[in-house]
Amino acid sequence: MKKNIVYGVLIAALTLTTACQKSLEEQAANEARQYTAKNCPAKLEDGLVIDSMTFDAGSHTFAYHYTLSGVLDNDTIVSSETVSQALLESLRNTTSMRAYKERGYNFRYVYRSATNPDKVLHDLLFTQEDYR
């Protein structure tokens, strides 16, 4: 009898804990919204502003949206292999996205021109095959 009560309590606790936890997709969307609300837009350095961070649940993709100005407002500079490799290395080394990387989420980096906001200077997508 005592054993059944203990099992019942454990099952109830497990059910309540699981029901209260958000799915990883919900956490990702919430994290992206909160980051954007608290931090964006933000000047990261001369010519580089982060405009927003978004999350697409359908493709499991975080997207970082940037605007480039001045000397950096140049598709030749931002689309270089050096920039792509630096972003990939940074993604590999970041621990804040570990849970998402372990689940195979994608990470996208979109750079737009400040002089022509409709112009995408570079659009990079990293999948788990890239960052593992």
PyMOL commands that set and color helices and strands:
alter all, ss='L'
color gray80, all
select helices_A, chain A and resi 2-20+24-39+70-72+75-78+81-93+98-102+128-131
alter helices_A, ss='H'
color red, helices_A
select strands_A, chain A and resi 42-45+48-56+61-68+106-113+120-126
alter strands_A, ss='S'
color yellow, strands_A
deselect
rebuild
show_as cartoon
